[in-house]
Amino acid sequence: MNGAEREIRVKIERLRAIRKRLGWSEEVCAHRLGVTFSTLNRWERGASFPKSQVVLSAIDHFITQYGHMGGRT
């Protein structure tokens, strides 16, 4: 795994932790990110990585927007 993939992996782990803390299913989170459930599931399992800069920006926005929240929204 190269440095860029490692950085993306860290983002996906943060995304997953925030999603779980918010009590969101993968399906709800995927919808909010504009991707399919199966795509998000593959990312969280490490089977694939998001490659689109638009999707990576959406993940960054999600982390920024919801990362500080401790409960459900």
C-alpha positions, 0 to 999 in steps of 0.5 A, a space after each residue: 500500500 503506497 502513501 496515497 492509499 494509506 491516507 485514503 484508508 485512514 479517511 475511510 476508517 474515520 468515515 466509518 467511525 463517524 458513521 457508526 457514532 451517528 448510528 447510520 447504516 452503510 446505506 444511509 451514509 452511502 446515500 449522503 455521499 452519493 454512492 451505492 451501498 455496495 461501493 461504501 461497503 467495499 471501501 469499509 472492507 478494504 476491497 477497493 478505494 475511492 479514486 474520484 477526486 469528487 468522492 474524496 472531497 465529499 468524504 473530506 466534507 463529511 468528516 469535517 461536517 460530522 466529525 465533531 458530532 457525538 450523537 444522532 442527527 
